[in-house]
Amino acid sequence: MTEPVPLRLAKADYFPSELMPIAVADRAPQLCFPPHVHEFSELVIVWRGNGLHVMNDKPWLITCGDLFYLRPDDCHSFESVNDLILDNIIFCPERFTLGLNWKLFLPDNQDTKWRLTTRGMALARGVIQQLRLESRKNDQLSRQLTETLFLQLILTLQRHRYSPESVDQLPEGEQLDLLMSAIQGQIATSFDLSAFCHQHRLSERALKQLFRQQTGMTPGHYIRQLQLCRAKYLLRSSQLLISEVAARCGFDDSNYFSVVFTRETGLTPSAFRQQFEPVNVRRLQVVRDGE
């Protein structure tokens, strides 16, 4: 039994001509979408809502401000979406005419989740709106302007992006990003929102309102979804015991972890893991179970 070949999205379905190098595919909302690859490269910028983005078999919980760079052969999908709104900026480097070394502006490691600051999101949104308009045309001037706008977008993202683990890179006033970075750094332990707000001299009530407005979740729900996302990744990619997975994801009681995981996914942790085991391993397990 072989693995199914993922869907491949074609250039001809997204670009107005064979000469246009960039197109903007707005997803408002982004629905669940099966695993797929592309004939083009892609930027994904999340504006609102939340969901699960599975990229090269690694699940990421995504919400407003998240940014991904995808190569043509990066396989990804969207699951468990909730009011998820994003933009896909798709591009074909072989069609560029500016003669730039684009590798200087794009990250080498694709297996990274980036975030945009609030300021970066505002600046990127304006450039993308212009890109959206120009990329629908097909004259030479529009193609050149589209490529120039894309360069402006790439440089804006480079200046205002940061890794969620690099909280020291955040400019002053980025309260939402500061909270998300703090939460992700303490996923295996209980997070004290009151202590966080006291430490950073923030209003807990105002921060909760801002968080829900931008992400569609409460901080508590976000924490739980992060824990489950991490659990899915460990179940897919490791042979850790269920109790070890639970502990690494902030659950003191493995039985409670199983209850929560089953309620959220419809599968027990063991059943979820079996979906991603090699076929011969599953067959061996069946034989052992029948002994």
C-alpha positions as CSV (number, residue, x, y, z in Angstrom):
1,M,0.0,0.0,0.0
2,T,1.5,3.4,-1.0
3,E,0.8,6.8,0.3
4,P,-1.8,8.8,-1.7
5,V,-0.4,11.5,-4.0
6,P,-1.4,15.0,-2.7
7,L,-3.4,17.4,-4.9
8,R,-1.2,19.7,-7.0
9,L,-2.5,23.2,-7.6
10,A,-1.7,24.4,-11.1
11,K,-0.4,27.8,-12.2
12,A,-3.0,28.2,-14.9
13,D,-5.8,28.2,-12.3
14,Y,-4.5,31.2,-10.4
15,F,-2.6,33.5,-12.7
16,P,-4.2,35.6,-15.4
17,S,-1.5,34.9,-17.9
18,E,1.8,32.9,-18.3
19,L,3.7,36.2,-17.9
20,M,2.2,37.5,-14.6
21,P,4.6,36.5,-11.8
22,I,2.4,37.2,-8.7
23,A,-1.3,36.7,-7.8
24,V,-3.2,37.2,-4.6
25,A,-5.8,34.6,-3.5
26,D,-7.8,36.0,-0.6
27,R,-9.4,33.4,1.7
28,A,-12.3,35.0,3.5
29,P,-13.0,32.6,5.0
30,Q,-10.4,29.9,4.6
31,L,-12.3,26.6,4.7
32,C,-10.8,23.2,5.5
33,F,-8.6,22.2,2.6
34,P,-7.0,18.7,2.0
35,P,-3.2,18.2,1.7
36,H,-1.8,19.7,-1.4
37,V,1.3,21.0,-3.1
38,H,1.7,23.7,-5.8
39,E,3.4,24.6,-9.1
40,F,4.3,27.9,-7.5
41,S,5.7,29.3,-4.2
42,E,3.4,30.9,-1.7
43,L,3.2,33.3,1.3
44,V,0.4,32.8,3.8
45,I,-0.6,35.7,6.1
46,V,-3.4,35.1,8.7
47,W,-5.6,38.1,9.4
48,R,-8.2,36.7,11.8
49,G,-9.7,33.6,13.4
50,N,-7.9,30.3,14.1
51,G,-7.3,26.9,12.8
52,L,-4.8,24.1,12.3
53,H,-2.2,24.4,9.5
54,V,-0.5,21.1,8.8
55,M,2.8,21.8,6.9
56,N,5.0,18.8,5.9
57,D,3.2,16.6,8.5
58,K,3.8,19.2,11.3
59,P,0.6,20.8,12.7
60,W,0.7,24.5,13.7
61,L,-2.1,26.3,15.6
62,I,-2.5,29.5,13.6
63,T,-4.3,32.8,14.3
64,C,-3.9,36.5,13.4
65,G,-0.4,37.6,12.6
66,D,1.0,34.2,11.7
67,L,3.1,34.0,8.6
68,F,4.4,31.1,6.5
69,Y,6.7,30.8,3.5
70,L,6.0,27.8,1.3
71,R,7.9,26.2,-1.6
72,P,6.2,24.4,-4.4
73,D,6.8,20.9,-2.9
74,D,5.8,21.9,0.7
75,C,2.7,19.8,1.4
76,H,0.1,21.6,3.6
77,S,-3.5,21.6,4.6
78,F,-6.0,23.4,6.8
79,E,-8.1,21.7,9.5
80,S,-10.4,22.6,12.3
81,V,-10.8,26.2,11.0
82,N,-12.9,28.8,12.9
83,D,-13.6,32.1,11.1
84,L,-10.2,31.8,9.6
85,I,-9.3,34.7,7.2
86,L,-6.0,34.8,5.4
87,D,-4.3,35.9,2.2
88,N,-2.2,33.6,-0.1
89,I,0.3,35.6,-2.1
90,I,1.5,33.2,-4.8
91,F,4.5,33.8,-7.0
92,C,6.6,32.2,-9.7
93,P,10.3,33.3,-9.3
94,E,11.2,32.1,-12.8
95,R,8.9,34.8,-14.2
96,F,10.6,37.7,-12.3
97,T,12.5,40.2,-14.4
98,L,14.1,42.5,-11.8
99,G,17.2,40.3,-11.7
100,L,17.4,40.2,-7.9
101,N,18.7,37.3,-5.8
102,W,15.4,36.6,-4.0
103,K,17.0,34.0,-1.8
104,L,18.5,37.0,0.2
105,F,14.9,38.0,1.2
106,L,13.3,34.6,1.9
107,P,14.1,32.4,4.9
108,D,16.2,29.3,4.2
109,N,14.4,27.2,6.8
110,Q,10.8,26.6,5.7
111,D,10.0,24.6,8.8
112,T,9.5,27.8,10.8
113,K,6.4,29.6,12.0
114,W,6.8,33.4,11.8
115,R,4.7,36.1,13.3
116,L,4.1,39.7,12.1
117,T,3.9,42.6,14.6
118,T,0.7,44.7,14.6
119,R,2.6,47.4,12.8
120,G,3.9,44.9,10.2
121,M,0.4,43.6,9.6
122,A,-0.9,47.1,8.9
123,L,1.9,47.9,6.5
124,A,1.6,44.5,4.7
125,R,-2.2,44.9,4.3
126,G,-1.8,48.1,2.3
127,V,0.8,46.6,-0.1
128,I,-1.3,43.4,-0.6
129,Q,-4.3,45.5,-1.5
130,Q,-2.3,47.2,-4.3
131,L,-0.9,43.8,-5.3
132,R,-4.4,42.4,-5.5
133,L,-5.5,45.1,-8.0
134,E,-2.4,45.1,-10.2
135,S,-2.0,41.3,-10.4
136,R,-5.4,41.1,-12.1
137,K,-4.2,43.0,-15.1
138,N,-2.0,41.7,-17.9
139,D,-0.1,44.6,-19.4
140,Q,3.7,45.0,-19.2
141,L,3.5,48.0,-16.8
142,S,1.3,46.1,-14.4
143,R,3.6,43.1,-14.4
144,Q,6.5,45.3,-13.6
145,L,4.6,47.2,-10.9
146,T,3.4,43.9,-9.4
147,E,6.9,42.6,-9.1
148,T,8.0,45.9,-7.5
149,L,5.2,45.7,-5.0
150,F,6.1,42.1,-4.2
151,L,9.6,43.2,-3.3
152,Q,8.2,45.9,-1.1
153,L,6.0,43.3,0.7
154,I,8.9,40.9,1.1
155,L,11.1,43.6,2.7
156,T,8.2,44.7,4.9
157,L,7.8,41.1,6.1
158,Q,11.5,40.8,6.7
159,R,11.6,43.9,8.8
160,H,8.5,43.2,10.9
161,R,8.5,39.4,11.3
162,Y,9.8,37.6,14.4
163,S,10.0,34.0,15.7
164,P,7.5,33.3,18.5
165,E,10.4,32.2,20.7
166,S,12.2,35.5,20.2
167,V,10.2,37.7,22.5
168,D,13.2,40.0,22.9
169,Q,12.7,41.1,19.3
170,L,9.3,42.6,19.9
171,P,8.9,46.4,19.8
172,E,7.3,48.2,22.8
173,G,3.5,48.1,22.8
174,E,3.0,44.7,21.1
175,Q,0.9,43.4,23.9
176,L,-0.8,40.6,22.0
177,D,2.4,39.3,20.6
178,L,4.1,39.5,24.0
179,L,1.3,37.4,25.5
180,M,1.4,34.8,22.7
181,S,5.2,34.4,23.0
182,A,4.9,34.0,26.8
183,I,2.2,31.3,26.4
184,Q,4.1,29.3,23.8
185,G,7.2,29.4,26.0
186,Q,5.3,27.8,28.9
187,I,3.2,25.2,27.1
188,A,4.3,22.4,29.4
189,T,3.4,24.3,32.5
190,S,0.4,26.2,33.8
191,F,0.3,29.8,32.6
192,D,-0.7,32.5,35.1
193,L,-2.3,35.3,33.1
194,S,-2.8,37.5,36.2
195,A,0.9,37.3,37.1
196,F,1.8,38.0,33.4
197,C,-0.3,41.2,33.4
198,H,1.1,42.3,36.8
199,Q,4.7,41.8,35.6
200,H,4.1,43.8,32.4
201,R,1.8,46.4,34.0
202,L,-1.1,45.5,31.7
203,S,-4.9,45.4,32.2
204,E,-6.0,41.8,32.3
205,R,-9.5,42.6,31.3
206,A,-8.4,44.8,28.3
207,L,-5.9,42.2,27.2
208,K,-8.5,39.4,27.3
209,Q,-10.8,41.6,25.2
210,L,-8.0,42.3,22.7
211,F,-7.0,38.7,22.5
212,R,-10.5,37.5,21.8
213,Q,-11.2,40.3,19.3
214,Q,-8.1,39.4,17.2
215,T,-8.0,35.6,17.5
216,G,-11.6,34.5,18.1
217,M,-10.5,32.7,21.2
218,T,-10.0,33.3,24.9
219,P,-6.4,33.0,26.2
220,G,-7.5,29.8,28.0
221,H,-8.9,28.3,24.8
222,Y,-5.7,29.3,22.9
223,I,-3.5,27.5,25.5
224,R,-5.6,24.4,25.3
225,Q,-5.5,24.3,21.5
226,L,-1.7,24.9,21.6
227,Q,-1.4,21.9,24.0
228,L,-3.4,19.7,21.7
229,C,-1.5,20.9,18.7
230,R,1.7,19.9,20.4
231,A,0.3,16.6,21.4
232,K,-0.8,15.8,17.8
233,Y,2.8,16.6,16.6
234,L,4.3,14.3,19.3
235,L,1.8,11.5,18.5
236,R,2.6,11.7,14.8
237,S,6.4,12.0,15.0
238,S,7.5,10.1,18.1
239,Q,7.1,6.9,20.0
240,L,6.7,8.5,23.4
241,L,4.3,6.9,25.8
242,I,0.9,8.6,26.0
243,S,1.7,9.6,29.6
244,E,4.9,11.3,28.4
245,V,3.1,13.1,25.6
246,A,0.5,14.3,28.2
247,A,3.3,15.6,30.5
248,R,5.1,17.4,27.8
249,C,1.9,19.2,26.8
250,G,1.0,20.5,30.3
251,F,-1.3,17.7,31.5
252,D,-0.5,16.2,34.9
253,D,-3.1,13.4,34.5
254,S,-2.8,11.3,31.4
255,N,-6.3,10.0,31.8
256,Y,-7.6,13.6,31.7
257,F,-5.4,14.3,28.7
258,S,-7.0,11.3,26.9
259,V,-10.5,12.6,27.7
260,V,-9.7,16.1,26.5
261,F,-8.0,14.8,23.3
262,T,-10.8,12.5,22.4
263,R,-13.4,15.2,23.0
264,E,-11.6,17.6,20.7
265,T,-10.5,15.3,17.9
266,G,-13.0,12.4,18.0
267,L,-10.2,9.9,18.4
268,T,-8.3,8.6,21.4
269,P,-4.5,9.4,21.4
270,S,-3.7,5.9,20.5
271,A,-6.2,5.8,17.6
272,F,-4.9,9.2,16.4
273,R,-1.3,7.9,16.4
274,Q,-2.2,4.7,14.4
275,Q,-3.3,6.9,11.5
276,F,0.4,7.9,10.9
277,E,2.2,4.6,11.6
278,P,3.7,2.8,8.6
279,V,1.4,0.2,7.1
280,N,3.7,-2.7,8.1
281,V,3.8,-1.5,11.7
282,R,0.0,-1.4,11.8
283,R,-0.2,-4.9,10.4
284,L,2.2,-6.1,13.0
285,Q,0.1,-4.6,15.7
286,V,-3.0,-6.3,14.4
287,V,-1.2,-9.6,14.5
288,R,0.0,-9.0,18.0
289,D,-3.4,-8.0,19.1
290,G,-4.8,-11.3,17.7
291,E,-2.3,-13.5,19.5
